[in-house]
Amino acid sequence: MTIDRTDFNAEDFLIDSSFQQYCAGTDALSIRYWEQYIAAHPEQKAVIEEARRLYRILSGNKPEMNARLAAVEKKMDRRAGMRLLGNTWFRAAAVFLILASGMGWYLGMRHQAPDVYNEAPMAVYTTSSGERKKIVLPDGTVVLLNAQSRLSVRKAFNGTNRDVLLNGEGFFSVAHNRNKPFNVYTGDLKVKVLGTEFNVKAYDNDASSEVTLLKGAVTMETTQTGNAAISLKPGQKIVYNRKRSGKNTETARTGTGDNLPEMTLYPYTLTKDSTIVETAWTQNRIVIQDQELKDVKELLEKWYGVEIVFDDPDIGSYRFTAVFINETIEQALTALQQAKSFKYSIQGNKITITK
């Protein structure tokens, strides 16, 4: 299938793996193809030159970028679920990791964040513990909001841009409009899209945030000046580790403090029945994949609207694999007891787990 590149901007060219090879001069076929393409499309000469210029900014970090890509490809090859998509999946989903400070300027400083953190919003949608909500925004975008989440829609939404602010977790099916980018801001991240399906998990109190892409393409950058920006393709997930021992959300966003966050690229996780773990909640499923109970604790608390307490810290290290669909909290805990012996008691919304 021929790709229509007539409306490509510099960023679009940069995430094309063959264009990267052309700029690097490492593949004869890519070089020949792009030389012919440029000759046949003189009207795109300026934007292609801009893309090449930006690529040259990154040339000093090319070894690190290649090492990251190789590590991701190796990790994907080990995932049985990814083999369902064939050996060419990684090439088709090639991602350009933009790690240099120069590109941080291009994607970070060029798109200065609007004052979404302080201005009064046009609308606010919230969910409580155990609640999930479907929202249709004025542009036709559909958002599924997970428990204990808050979505604020900016006053100027659907003007030049479509900006929303998320604290919590939401699955977005964005109405396509190339002229009006859709931006999701969290305490740490900005996710920029045109039309796509993706999941953002960014609770203020969590140690990390993550973005999982199902369809389309997104560009994600941190709200910290000069930090990394990454372009994702379907099947990929970025985890942003805040590393903020004792830091609040404001500190993490402004980049003050001793530990700067890191981004890590992964494939999304598939179960044996091809359920995507990161978005299973949109199907009213809880998926636990060889996780310790202390890591599952917050998920269960948000899902069921309860507080879970361990009377012995060792209980938190119990590991489980399970899938729950419409079970009550009592049914879920009883099922987990079949894998590892423990006891529990329920008083109102408080659950105490003992050995």
N, C-alpha and C positions, 0 to 999 in steps of 0.2 A: 504494500500500500504506500502510495506517495504522500509524503507529509507536506502540507501547505504551510510554507514559512513566510508568506507574503506579509503577515502582520506581526512577525517576530520583533521583539525588542532585544536589547543587548543581553538581558537576563535570560531570555528564552534561548538564545544561541549558546550562552555559557553552560547551560545544563544539558546540552546535546553532546554525548560522549564522542561522536565522530568529529565534531567541531573542536573539542579539546585536543584530540589527536592531531588535527590539522594545525592548530596553533602550536602544539609541541613539536611538530615535525617528526612524529614517531611512526606514522602509518602511511605508506605510499598511496593506498587506495583512498584514504580519507583526504589526503592532500590533493590528489587528482580530482576527486569529487567536488571539493570546495572551491578549487580554482575554476572549474567549469561552472559551478553554481554562481560564483561572484561575477564571472564574465557574462552570464545570462541574465543577471539581475543587477544592473548598474544602479537602479533606484535604491537599493539597499546597501550601497557601498559605505555610507556614513555610519549606519548602525552596526555593520559588521566590523568596521574599523574600531568603533567604540568597544565592541565585545573583545576584539583582539587586544586592545590597549589594557582593558581590565584583566585579561588573562595574563598579560605580561607582569602586571602588579603582583600576581600570585606566584610567579615563577620561582621566587625564592623559597616558597613553602611547598613546592611540588613534591619533594620526597616524602614529607609528612603526610600530604594528602593521599599519595599513592599507597602509603603504608596503611592508612585508615581504610581505604577502599578494599585493599587486599584482605584485611582482617575481617571486614564485613562480609566479603564474598565467601571466605572460609567458613564463617559462622553460619551463613545461609546454606551452604552445602551440607552442613551437619544436620540441618533441620529437615526431618522427614516430610513435614507438611509442604515445604517449599519445593520438594521434588515433584509434587503434583503439577507444578507449573512448568516443568521442563528445565533442561540445562541452560537454556538461553534466557531464563528469567532475569538473572542479574544484569545481563547486558541490556535487556529491554528496559530495566528499571534503574539504569545507571544514574548515580547521583553525583553532583559536583559539590564537594565539601569546601566551603569558602571559609578558610581559617586565617587568612592574613589580615593584618590590621588595615591594609589598604582597602580590601573588600569590605571590612567592617565599616570603614568610612563610606564606601559607596552605597551599601544597603542600609547602614545604620544611620549615618549622619544625613544622607540625602532624604530619607523619609523620617524626619523628626516627628516624634510622637505628639499627637494633639493632646490637649489637656483633658483626656478622658478620665483621669484619676480624680479630678477635683470638680469638674463642672456638674451641674444638675442634669440628670439624664431625661430623655423624652419618656422612657418607660422602664420599669424595673420588674423583673420576674424572679420569684424565689420559690424554693422547695424546702420542705422541712424533712426531718429524718423519716426514712421509709417512704418518701413521696417522689414520684417521677412525673414530669409534666411535658406535654407537647406544645410548642409555641410556633406560630406562623408570623414572621416579621413582615413589615409593609412591602418589602421587595419580593415576597414569595418564598424566601428562605425558611426552611423548616429546622427547628432546633428541638432536640430531646434533651431535657434538663434532668440530670441525676439528683439524688438526694443531697440535702444540705448545700444547695448551690444557689448562686445569685447571678443573673444576667442583666446588665444595664445597657440600654440602647441609647446611643448618643442623640442629642437633639437634632444635629445636622444629618442624621442617618438618611441614606439614599440621595444625598446631595452630590458632592464631588466624590466622596467615599462612603462606605457603609461600615461604621465603626461600632463595635460592641465591647463591653468589658465583662470578663467572666471570672468569678471566684467559685471554684467547684469543678464540676464535670459536665460537659455537653457534647452531644453528637450533632454536627452541622451538615445539612444538605443544602448547599448554597446555590441560589438561583444565579445562572450565568449572566454576567454583564461585564464585558471586557472594559468598558469605559468607567466603571465604578467598582474599584477593588473592594473586597470585603476583608476587613481587618478585625481579628480577635485579639484583644489585649488582656493579659493577666498581670499579676504582680511582677512577673519576671520576663514575660515573652510577648512578642508580637507575631501573629500568624497572618500572612497576607495571601489571599486567594482571589480567583476570578469566578470559578464555578466548580464545585468539587464536593466530596463527602469525606469528612475527617472527624476525629474525636480529640478533644482537648481535656486533659485532666490536670487541674491546677488549683488544688485546695491550698489556701494560705498557710495552713498549719502542717502540711506535708513536707517531707524533706526533699521531694523532687516533683517536677512537673513533666508531663509527656504529651506528645502530639503523635497520633497515629493516622496515616493517610490510607484511605480505601480507594478513592477514585480521583482523577484529575492531578493537579500539582499545586504545591504550596511552597512559599518561601517563608522560613521561620528565622527570626532573629531575636536576640535578647534586648531588653530595654536598657541594658547597660552600655554606655558609649564605648565603642571600639571592640565589643565582644563578637563572637562568631555568628555567622549567618549561614544557613543551610537550606538547600533546595531539596525537597522530598519528592519521591515518586511512589506510586501505589505499592502497598505491601511493606512500607517502611515505617519505622517508629523512632522518634527522637526522645531521649530521656535527658532532662536538664536537672543536674544534681546541684542543689543550692549550697551544700556544704556550710550551712549557716548555724553552727553551734552557738546558740544564744542570740542569733540575729533575728530581727523582726523583718516583716515583708518590705518595709520602706528601706531598710538597710540593704536588703538583697537587691532591690530594684535600682538603687543609686550606685551600687558597686562599692560601697565603703566596707571596711572590715578586712580581716587578714586573708580569708579564704575566698577566692573567686570561683564561681560555679564552672562546671564542665558540661559539655554535651556529648552524648554517646549515641551512635546510630545502631539500630537493631532491625531485623525483620520482625513483623508482627508475629504473634504466637497462634498457632493453629492446634486445635484438639483433633482427636482421631476422627471425629465426625465433621471436620472442617469448620467448626465454630471458631470465630476470631475471638480470642480471649479478651482483648482490649475493648471490644464493643459488645460483648455478650450481654451486658446489662440492658442494652436497648431491646433485647428479646426476652426481658424479664428472667435472665439467667445469672446465677452466681457461679463462676468457674474458678476453682482452686487448683493450681497446678504445682504440686510438690512444694508447697509453701509452709513456712512455720506459722503456728497459730498466732503468734504475736504480730505477724504481718497481715494476717487475715482479719484480725480483731477489728480494726477500723472499718474495713469493708462491711463486716457484719453489723457493726454499730450503726453505720449510716443507712444500711439497707433496711434494717428492722426497727430502727429508732430506739435502741437500747444502749445501756452501758455495760461493758463486760470487764470483770475484774478477775485476775489470777491470784489465788492465795499463796502460790509458790511460783517464783520466776521460772523454774524449770518447765512449767506447763507451756510457756510461750514458745519453747523449742520443739514441741510436738509437730510433726510434719504430716500434711494431708494432701490428698488429691480427690476432688469431688466436684460434681455439678448439681446445683439445686435449681429446680424450676417450680416456682409457686409454693415451696415448702414454708411452713411456719418456722420460727426460730427454734421451737422445741423439736420439731421434726429434723431440722438441720443438725442440731447438737446431738440428737439421738443417733443419727446416721454417722456422725464423726466418731461417736463412741465405739462403733463397730471396728474402726481402724486402730484406735488407741484408747486404752481404758482411762476414763476420768469421770468425775461426778460434777453435777451442776445443780444450783438452786436458783430460783427466780423469785424476786421480791419486787413487785411493780415492774419498773423498767430496768432494774439492776439485776444482772446475772453474775453469779460468783461461781467460778470453775475451780474445783479442787481435785487432788489426786485420788 
